[in-house]
């Protein structure tokens, strides 16, 4: 049928270049494409503006070329890592965008909770699987998680990243790591003062976050869990709850 627009991606925001603030690519210059919509609703979500359907009127339906035009404008046409985030970016049609960027030398990382598998996971350069622990109020379907791993077909670099708030979360992380011993594991202390969607400069309890970081380090060392990496959310330490950085 003529007159139809190409497949569209729901986008909450595109920003950068800035640094990746967490996980395996911490510190790496990155442009972020944050999609809108999520099949989860975590109790401590720090990006409700990209999750809650109440904000869907602020999301834009963009074609691949429209997204790509913004990415290249921000990067000045110089290839950079592009992080596909959300919400849950796996619910968006991102395969063509990845192919488009690869033709120009850009790389792509995606972070997802592992609830929706896509064939184009195999085209990523980095796949971060971040299942949500008990404090989130969500339950992990490990069959869905395993389907995400299979969809990647072992092609992208893949890592496990888990947010930890308390003992139950820590036990969950240990169990998840044991379930997938082939994956490198990254732990990060949770931010218990996430911003409301309408207040990107909301106060943050940095002292509390760092106390949790110290507790988490102590637990890992006491348990001789020497294969794991414990990292802070670097962007939180630098900018607090501010968006677009």
C-alpha positions as a Python dict, from the first residue, in 0.01 Angstrom:
ca = {
    (1, 'X'): (0, 0, 0),
    (2, 'X'): (144, 341, -95),
    (3, 'X'): (164, 632, 146),
    (4, 'X'): (252, 422, 450),
    (5, 'X'): (534, 537, 674),
    (6, 'X'): (819, 296, 739),
    (7, 'X'): (827, 110, 1070),
    (8, 'X'): (841, 354, 1360),
    (9, 'X'): (1029, 346, 1689),
    (10, 'X'): (874, 500, 2000),
    (11, 'X'): (1140, 729, 2141),
    (12, 'X'): (1139, 898, 2479),
    (13, 'X'): (1465, 1087, 2430),
    (14, 'X'): (1791, 1087, 2237),
    (15, 'X'): (2091, 1250, 2403),
    (16, 'X'): (2467, 1258, 2426),
    (17, 'X'): (2744, 1206, 2367),
    (18, 'X'): (2801, 1146, 2734),
    (19, 'X'): (2956, 858, 2923),
    (20, 'X'): (2791, 524, 2989),
    (21, 'X'): (2724, 530, 3360),
    (22, 'X'): (2691, 163, 3450),
    (23, 'X'): (2779, -195, 3371),
    (24, 'X'): (3044, -337, 3141),
    (25, 'X'): (3082, -18, 2934),
    (26, 'X'): (3111, 227, 3225),
    (27, 'X'): (3296, 541, 3121),
    (28, 'X'): (3265, 483, 2746),
    (29, 'X'): (3148, 783, 2538),
    (30, 'X'): (2796, 702, 2421),
    (31, 'X'): (2489, 843, 2250),
    (32, 'X'): (2168, 718, 2412),
    (33, 'X'): (1848, 631, 2229),
    (34, 'X'): (1594, 583, 2506),
    (35, 'X'): (1278, 419, 2382),
    (36, 'X'): (933, 459, 2531),
    (37, 'X'): (735, 177, 2686),
    (38, 'X'): (805, -117, 2913),
    (39, 'X'): (648, -449, 3003),
    (40, 'X'): (773, -410, 3363),
    (41, 'X'): (696, -157, 3635),
    (42, 'X'): (979, -176, 3890),
    (43, 'X'): (917, -20, 4228),
    (44, 'X'): (1241, 181, 4213),
    (45, 'X'): (1240, 268, 3841),
    (46, 'X'): (1461, 571, 3770),
    (47, 'X'): (1324, 634, 3420),
    (48, 'X'): (947, 646, 3465),
    (49, 'X'): (926, 912, 3195),
    (50, 'X'): (1015, 633, 2950),
    (51, 'X'): (805, 364, 3119),
    (52, 'X'): (476, 501, 3246),
    (53, 'X'): (209, 522, 2974),
    (54, 'X'): (95, 848, 3134),
    (55, 'X'): (391, 1004, 2952),
    (56, 'X'): (327, 843, 2613),
    (57, 'X'): (218, 1178, 2468),
    (58, 'X'): (577, 1294, 2519),
    (59, 'X'): (719, 1000, 2322),
    (60, 'X'): (784, 1044, 1952),
    (61, 'X'): (712, 789, 1679),
    (62, 'X'): (1022, 814, 1459),
    (63, 'X'): (1140, 628, 1153),
    (64, 'X'): (1487, 473, 1144),
    (65, 'X'): (1612, 762, 931),
    (66, 'X'): (1470, 1018, 1173),
    (67, 'X'): (1639, 849, 1469),
    (68, 'X'): (1961, 815, 1275),
    (69, 'X'): (1962, 1179, 1172),
    (70, 'X'): (1950, 1278, 1540),
    (71, 'X'): (2222, 1031, 1639),
    (72, 'X'): (2461, 1154, 1370),
    (73, 'X'): (2384, 1517, 1450),
    (74, 'X'): (2474, 1463, 1813),
    (75, 'X'): (2790, 1265, 1734),
    (76, 'X'): (2901, 1502, 1460),
    (77, 'X'): (2909, 1208, 1223),
    (78, 'X'): (3191, 1043, 1419),
    (79, 'X'): (3116, 678, 1499),
    (80, 'X'): (3041, 626, 1868),
    (81, 'X'): (2875, 362, 2082),
    (82, 'X'): (2495, 391, 2070),
    (83, 'X'): (2310, 264, 2377),
    (84, 'X'): (1957, 141, 2318),
    (85, 'X'): (1777, 178, 2649),
    (86, 'X'): (1431, 233, 2790),
    (87, 'X'): (1193, 132, 2931),
    (88, 'X'): (1248, -199, 2763),
    (89, 'X'): (1399, -132, 2421),
    (90, 'X'): (1342, -495, 2318),
    (91, 'X'): (974, -418, 2255),
    (92, 'X'): (1070, -173, 1978),
    (93, 'X'): (1167, -261, 1615),
    (94, 'X'): (1537, -175, 1635),
    (95, 'X'): (1689, -420, 1387),
    (96, 'X'): (1694, -176, 1094),
    (97, 'X'): (1846, 97, 1309),
    (98, 'X'): (2132, -132, 1412),
    (99, 'X'): (2197, -229, 1051),
    (100, 'X'): (2186, 138, 947),
    (101, 'X'): (2442, 238, 1207),
    (102, 'X'): (2675, -52, 1140),
    (103, 'X'): (2706, 59, 779),
    (104, 'X'): (2862, 381, 907),
    (105, 'X'): (3089, 223, 1168),
    (106, 'X'): (2876, 283, 1479),
    (107, 'X'): (2841, 17, 1749),
    (108, 'X'): (2531, -73, 1947),
    (109, 'X'): (2469, -184, 2305),
    (110, 'X'): (2129, -279, 2442),
    (111, 'X'): (2016, -333, 2800),
    (112, 'X'): (1702, -533, 2872),
    (113, 'X'): (1557, -730, 3162),
    (114, 'X'): (1542, -1038, 2940),
    (115, 'X'): (1165, -1065, 2907),
    (116, 'X'): (1131, -1022, 2528),
    (117, 'X'): (1360, -1201, 2280),
    (118, 'X'): (1440, -1057, 1938),
    (119, 'X'): (1628, -1209, 1646),
    (120, 'X'): (1822, -884, 1602),
    (121, 'X'): (1993, -934, 1939),
    (122, 'X'): (2250, -1128, 1734),
    (123, 'X'): (2337, -806, 1547),
    (124, 'X'): (2428, -612, 1861),
    (125, 'X'): (2784, -543, 1967),
    (126, 'X'): (2693, -561, 2338),
    (127, 'X'): (2394, -722, 2507),
    (128, 'X'): (2338, -644, 2874),
    (129, 'X'): (2082, -865, 3044),
    (130, 'X'): (1958, -705, 3363),
    (131, 'X'): (1698, -926, 3535),
    (132, 'X'): (1516, -749, 3813),
    (133, 'X'): (1565, -865, 4173),
    (134, 'X'): (1296, -905, 4443),
    (135, 'X'): (1309, -540, 4552),
    (136, 'X'): (1172, -441, 4210),
    (137, 'X'): (842, -616, 4276),
    (138, 'X'): (882, -806, 3947),
    (139, 'X'): (933, -1179, 3893),
    (140, 'X'): (1186, -1318, 3648),
    (141, 'X'): (1067, -1569, 3391),
    (142, 'X'): (1389, -1760, 3333),
    (143, 'X'): (1249, -1930, 3023),
    (144, 'X'): (1206, -1586, 2864),
    (145, 'X'): (1552, -1486, 2985),
    (146, 'X'): (1706, -1797, 2831),
    (147, 'X'): (1522, -1724, 2505),
    (148, 'X'): (1696, -1386, 2494),
    (149, 'X'): (2031, -1556, 2530),
    (150, 'X'): (1949, -1799, 2251),
    (151, 'X'): (1838, -1512, 2027),
    (152, 'X'): (2183, -1356, 2055),
    (153, 'X'): (2333, -1676, 1909),
    (154, 'X'): (2654, -1607, 2099),
    (155, 'X'): (2747, -1317, 1872),
    (156, 'X'): (2747, -997, 2083),
    (157, 'X'): (2953, -955, 2395),
    (158, 'X'): (2701, -1040, 2666),
    (159, 'X'): (2696, -956, 3036),
    (160, 'X'): (2470, -995, 3338),
    (161, 'X'): (2399, -678, 3537),
    (162, 'X'): (2196, -676, 3858),
    (163, 'X'): (2089, -391, 4084),
    (164, 'X'): (2119, -476, 4455),
    (165, 'X'): (1934, -307, 4738),
    (166, 'X'): (1933, -566, 5016),
    (167, 'X'): (2013, -921, 5124),
    (168, 'X'): (1731, -1071, 4915),
    (169, 'X'): (1860, -896, 4604),
    (170, 'X'): (2213, -1014, 4678),
    (171, 'X'): (2095, -1375, 4712),
    (172, 'X'): (1907, -1336, 4382),
    (173, 'X'): (2225, -1210, 4215),
    (174, 'X'): (2423, -1506, 4344),
    (175, 'X'): (2160, -1746, 4211),
    (176, 'X'): (2142, -1573, 3872),
    (177, 'X'): (2519, -1583, 3837),
    (178, 'X'): (2525, -1954, 3926),
    (179, 'X'): (2254, -2016, 3668),
    (180, 'X'): (2464, -1853, 3394),
    (181, 'X'): (2830, -1903, 3489),
    (182, 'X'): (2943, -1821, 3135),
    (183, 'X'): (2835, -1457, 3173),
    (184, 'X'): (3047, -1187, 3337),
    (185, 'X'): (2852, -1035, 3627),
    (186, 'X'): (2825, -667, 3722),
    (187, 'X'): (2656, -556, 4043),
    (188, 'X'): (2553, -202, 4127),
    (189, 'X'): (2400, -52, 4440),
    (190, 'X'): (2045, 66, 4389),
    (191, 'X'): (1943, 431, 4401),
    (192, 'X'): (1669, 445, 4666),
    (193, 'X'): (1589, 809, 4578),
    (194, 'X'): (1503, 789, 4205),
    (195, 'X'): (1360, 1105, 4045),
    (196, 'X'): (989, 1159, 3985),
    (197, 'X'): (931, 1183, 3608),
    (198, 'X'): (863, 1556, 3625),
    (199, 'X'): (1164, 1652, 3839),
    (200, 'X'): (1501, 1564, 3690),
    (201, 'X'): (1679, 1766, 3960),
    (202, 'X'): (1513, 1580, 4247),
    (203, 'X'): (1737, 1541, 4552),
    (204, 'X'): (1939, 1222, 4572),
    (205, 'X'): (2077, 1053, 4882),
    (206, 'X'): (2434, 1005, 4761),
    (207, 'X'): (2554, 919, 5110),
    (208, 'X'): (2294, 643, 5132),
    (209, 'X'): (2384, 508, 4788),
    (210, 'X'): (2753, 499, 4879),
    (211, 'X'): (2678, 328, 5209),
    (212, 'X'): (2501, 57, 5010),
    (213, 'X'): (2801, 42, 4777),
    (214, 'X'): (3035, -20, 5069),
    (215, 'X'): (2800, -285, 5210),
    (216, 'X'): (2787, -459, 4873),
    (217, 'X'): (3166, -461, 4840),
    (218, 'X'): (3198, -604, 5191),
    (219, 'X'): (2950, -882, 5111),
    (220, 'X'): (3129, -980, 4790),
    (221, 'X'): (3469, -989, 4959),
    (222, 'X'): (3341, -1177, 5264),
    (223, 'X'): (3183, -1439, 5037),
    (224, 'X'): (3499, -1461, 4824),
    (225, 'X'): (3288, -1395, 4516),
    (226, 'X'): (3594, -1285, 4328),
    (227, 'X'): (3461, -1320, 3973),
    (228, 'X'): (3204, -1042, 4006),
    (229, 'X'): (3259, -671, 3945),
    (230, 'X'): (3095, -418, 4177),
    (231, 'X'): (3050, -75, 4018),
    (232, 'X'): (2858, 239, 4111),
    (233, 'X'): (2625, 421, 3875),
    (234, 'X'): (2886, 670, 3762),
    (235, 'X'): (2634, 914, 3619),
    (236, 'X'): (2454, 924, 3954),
    (237, 'X'): (2777, 1014, 4133),
    (238, 'X'): (2850, 1292, 3883),
    (239, 'X'): (2506, 1436, 3805),
    (240, 'X'): (2267, 1290, 4060),
    (241, 'X'): (1916, 1241, 3917),
    (242, 'X'): (1956, 1477, 3622),
    (243, 'X'): (1829, 1351, 3287),
    (244, 'X'): (2002, 1373, 2950),
    (245, 'X'): (2356, 1322, 3078),
}
